[in-house]
Amino acid sequence: MIKKYKIYTIVILVLLLILYAIIRHFQIVDSFELINTNHPKTIYLIWRNMMPVAGNTTNVGFGDKIRGAITLYQYCRINSVNLKIDIHQDTSHYYLKFHSIETKYNENEIHDIGGDFTTATNTLNTLLSDKTDIYCVCNVYPTEIINEDKSFAKYLLELTPEFKKEIDTAETRLPTGYGIKHYRFKDELISQDMSNEIFSLCFNNLKNTYKETDVLMTNSTSFKKYATENLKIKIIDCSSGGEECNIAHIGTTRDFKSSKFSYIEFFCICRATYIDTYSEYGSISGFVQWPATVFDIPISRISL
């Protein structure tokens, strides 16, 4: 009888350890909010492109917001500071499962954290030296990414069940093992027609390199229309119709319906097997760079 009791006790302890490991696995990515709430100081990251504040980076692109969140996560992990994220005035809160809080602050309390990681660290250290709570926006590049940072970002990017179904449906219309052919033009060119020389150069590149598994993404409606009319390249189908199909810059679009299709494209990128990208700006677009970084997707730059 005593032997059986010992066996039962051991089994129960093993089950409890397994349960604890599972809980830790799901909580570690949100450790500052779910576990380390005893930290004396808190950083509140504010996403609010539906209510932007003049003069700061509340209207940066979605990829830029992700990198800023990772940067703050790294700072908080290193310095034992709570991190809480308020997205209730941001279009993303209609699509992300992430539980947003609603913080109360004055407009002049929102700090724009910029510069490189070292500069941002110094700024945050100074702000927290005489404050318990700070409210900020941030699009600073993080330092070296580790798996915990990726886990945090994946947690942040979890979708509502309803929106996940829409992404699942969009993915079924794409080639198996699809990758992204991405062309990012300057914002002032978005509404121009195909007479612009850069469009011709990019189309020739696309025509000479595209594969059956490629899916075209671009911020130019004219380029997208011309490419699909002249090549058999796939695009993300827009089945909803109306304004939800518009190509929109998520950071500068206040209406969540107008930017919905861009969110669909972003989360289809997150599931791609490779990314080839061209950008008229000096660096790779954050719209593809951060899905590639977080989800370990091979990414290469297109040279014209």
C-alpha positions in Angstrom: 0.0 0.0 0.0 2.8 2.4 0.9 4.6 1.5 -2.4 1.5 2.4 -4.4 1.2 5.7 -2.5 4.8 6.6 -3.4 4.1 5.8 -7.0 1.0 7.9 -7.1 2.9 10.7 -5.4 5.7 10.6 -8.0 3.2 10.5 -10.8 1.3 13.6 -9.5 4.6 15.5 -9.0 5.7 14.7 -12.5 2.3 15.9 -13.9 2.6 19.1 -11.9 6.1 19.7 -13.2 4.9 19.1 -16.8 2.0 21.5 -16.2 4.3 24.1 -14.8 6.6 23.8 -17.8 3.7 24.3 -20.2 2.5 27.4 -18.3 6.0 28.8 -18.2 6.3 28.3 -21.9 3.3 30.4 -22.7 4.0 33.0 -20.1 7.7 33.6 -20.7 7.0 35.8 -23.8 4.9 38.1 -21.7 7.0 37.7 -18.6 7.0 41.4 -17.5 3.2 41.5 -17.4 2.3 38.0 -16.2 5.2 37.0 -14.0 7.5 39.9 -13.0 4.8 42.4 -11.9 6.8 43.1 -8.8 9.2 45.3 -10.7 9.0 48.8 -9.3 9.1 50.6 -12.7 7.0 50.3 -15.8 7.4 51.3 -19.5 4.1 51.8 -21.3 4.5 51.4 -25.1 1.7 53.3 -26.9 0.5 52.3 -30.4 -2.2 54.8 -31.5 -2.2 55.5 -35.2 -6.0 56.2 -34.9 -5.1 59.1 -32.6 -1.6 60.3 -33.7 0.3 62.9 -31.8 2.0 65.5 -33.9 5.8 65.4 -33.9 6.4 61.8 -32.9 6.5 58.4 -34.5 3.1 57.1 -33.6 2.5 56.8 -37.3 5.4 54.6 -38.3 4.8 51.5 -40.3 3.7 48.2 -38.7 7.0 46.5 -39.1 8.7 49.5 -37.5 6.3 49.2 -34.5 7.3 45.6 -34.1 11.0 46.4 -34.0 10.4 49.1 -31.5 8.4 46.7 -29.3 11.3 44.2 -29.5 13.7 46.9 -28.5 11.7 47.8 -25.4 11.3 44.2 -24.5 15.1 43.7 -24.6 15.6 46.8 -22.5 13.0 45.7 -19.9 14.4 42.1 -19.8 18.0 43.4 -19.2 17.0 46.1 -16.6 14.1 44.3 -14.8 11.4 46.8 -15.8 7.8 46.0 -16.5 6.7 46.4 -20.1 3.0 47.0 -20.9 1.6 47.8 -24.3 -1.5 49.9 -25.1 -2.9 49.3 -28.6 -6.5 50.2 -27.9 -6.3 53.4 -30.1 -4.4 51.6 -32.9 -5.9 49.9 -36.0 -4.0 46.7 -35.0 -6.2 46.1 -32.0 -9.0 45.0 -34.4 -6.8 42.1 -35.6 -4.4 41.2 -32.9 -5.4 38.8 -30.1 -3.0 40.6 -27.7 -4.9 41.9 -24.7 -4.5 45.6 -24.7 -4.7 47.8 -21.6 -6.1 51.3 -21.6 -3.6 53.7 -19.9 -4.3 57.2 -18.8 -1.7 59.9 -19.6 -1.4 63.4 -20.8 -0.3 64.1 -24.4 2.9 65.8 -23.3 3.8 62.7 -21.3 4.4 60.6 -24.4 8.2 60.3 -25.1 9.5 59.5 -28.6 12.3 57.1 -28.1 14.7 57.3 -31.0 18.4 56.8 -32.0 20.2 53.5 -31.8 19.9 50.9 -29.0 22.6 52.6 -26.9 21.0 56.0 -27.2 17.6 54.6 -26.4 19.0 52.8 -23.4 20.5 56.1 -22.1 17.3 57.9 -22.7 15.2 55.3 -20.9 17.7 55.2 -18.0 17.4 59.0 -17.6 13.6 59.0 -17.7 13.3 56.2 -15.2 15.8 57.7 -12.8 13.1 60.0 -11.4 9.9 58.4 -12.7 8.1 55.2 -11.8 6.1 55.0 -15.1 6.9 56.4 -18.5 4.8 56.4 -21.7 6.5 56.3 -25.0 6.5 55.4 -28.7 9.5 53.6 -30.2 10.8 52.4 -33.5 14.4 51.9 -32.5 16.3 48.9 -34.0 16.9 46.2 -31.3 20.3 44.8 -30.5 21.1 41.2 -31.4 17.9 39.2 -31.6 17.6 36.0 -29.5 14.9 33.3 -29.4 13.2 34.9 -26.5 12.8 38.1 -28.5 11.2 36.2 -31.3 8.9 34.4 -28.9 7.8 37.8 -27.6 7.1 39.1 -31.1 5.2 36.0 -32.1 3.0 36.4 -29.0 2.4 40.0 -29.9 1.5 39.0 -33.4 -1.1 36.4 -32.5 -4.3 37.0 -34.3 -7.9 37.1 -33.2 -9.7 33.8 -34.2 -11.8 35.6 -36.7 -8.9 37.3 -38.5 -6.8 34.2 -38.4 -9.6 32.4 -40.4 -9.3 35.1 -43.0 -5.5 34.7 -43.3 -6.0 30.9 -43.5 -8.5 31.4 -46.3 -6.1 33.8 -48.2 -3.3 31.3 -47.8 -5.3 28.4 -49.4 -5.4 30.5 -52.6 -1.6 30.8 -52.8 0.9 28.3 -54.2 2.2 25.6 -51.9 5.5 26.8 -50.4 4.9 30.3 -51.7 7.4 33.1 -51.3 7.1 36.9 -51.7 8.3 39.1 -54.5 8.1 42.5 -52.8 8.6 45.9 -54.4 8.5 49.0 -52.2 8.3 52.3 -54.0 8.6 55.8 -52.5 5.3 57.0 -51.0 5.0 59.8 -53.6 5.0 57.3 -56.4 2.2 55.1 -55.2 -0.4 56.9 -57.3 1.7 57.3 -60.4 1.1 55.3 -63.6 3.6 52.9 -65.3 5.3 55.7 -67.2 7.7 56.1 -64.4 11.1 54.6 -65.3 11.6 52.8 -61.9 8.4 50.8 -62.6 9.7 49.6 -65.9 13.0 48.5 -64.3 11.2 46.6 -61.6 8.8 45.0 -64.0 11.7 43.8 -66.2 13.3 42.3 -63.0 10.1 40.6 -62.1 9.5 39.2 -65.6 13.0 37.8 -65.7 13.1 36.2 -62.3 9.6 35.2 -61.2 8.8 31.6 -60.3 5.5 29.7 -60.0 5.6 29.9 -56.2 6.1 33.7 -56.2 3.4 36.0 -54.8 3.6 39.7 -55.7 3.3 42.4 -53.1 3.9 46.1 -53.7 2.7 49.4 -52.4 1.9 50.6 -56.0 -1.6 49.8 -57.4 -0.4 50.6 -60.9 2.6 48.3 -60.7 0.4 45.5 -59.2 -2.2 45.9 -61.9 0.3 46.0 -64.8 2.3 43.0 -63.5 -0.8 40.8 -63.0 -2.1 41.7 -66.5 1.2 40.8 -68.2 2.4 37.9 -66.1 0.8 34.9 -64.4 2.1 35.9 -61.0 -0.1 35.3 -58.0 -1.3 38.1 -55.7 -3.3 38.0 -52.5 -6.9 37.8 -53.6 -9.2 40.4 -52.1 -12.5 38.7 -51.7 -14.2 41.3 -49.4 -14.5 44.1 -52.0 -14.7 47.8 -51.4 -12.3 49.8 -49.3 -10.8 46.8 -47.5 -8.9 46.0 -50.8 -7.0 49.2 -50.8 -3.2 49.2 -50.6 -2.7 51.4 -47.5 0.3 52.4 -45.3 -0.8 51.0 -42.0 1.2 53.6 -40.0 -0.6 56.6 -41.7 -4.1 55.1 -42.1 -6.5 55.9 -39.2 -9.4 53.8 -40.5 -8.9 50.1 -39.6 -11.1 49.0 -42.6 -8.9 50.8 -45.1 -5.8 49.2 -43.8 -7.2 45.7 -43.4 -5.9 44.4 -46.7 -2.4 45.5 -45.8 -2.7 43.6 -42.5 -3.7 40.5 -44.5 -0.6 40.9 -46.7 1.6 41.4 -43.7 0.4 38.1 -42.0 0.7 36.2 -45.3 4.3 37.4 -45.4 4.7 35.9 -41.9 3.9 32.5 -43.4 6.1 32.7 -46.5 9.0 30.4 -47.2 11.3 33.0 -48.7 11.2 36.8 -49.5 12.8 38.7 -52.3 12.6 42.4 -51.8 13.3 45.7 -53.5 13.1 49.1 -51.8 13.7 52.6 -53.1 14.7 53.5 -49.6 18.2 52.7 -48.4 17.2 49.9 -46.1 14.9 46.8 -46.4 11.3 47.7 -45.8 10.2 46.9 -42.2 7.0 45.4 -43.7 9.1 42.4 -44.9 12.2 42.6 -42.7 10.5 41.9 -39.4 8.4 39.0 -40.5 11.6 37.5 -41.9 13.5 38.2 -38.6 10.8 36.9 -36.2 9.8 33.8 -38.2 13.2 32.9 -39.6 12.3 33.4 -43.3 15.2 33.7 -45.7 15.2 37.2 -47.2 17.3 38.6 -50.1 17.5 42.0 -51.7 16.6 42.5 -55.3 19.2 44.4 -57.4 18.0 46.1 -60.5 
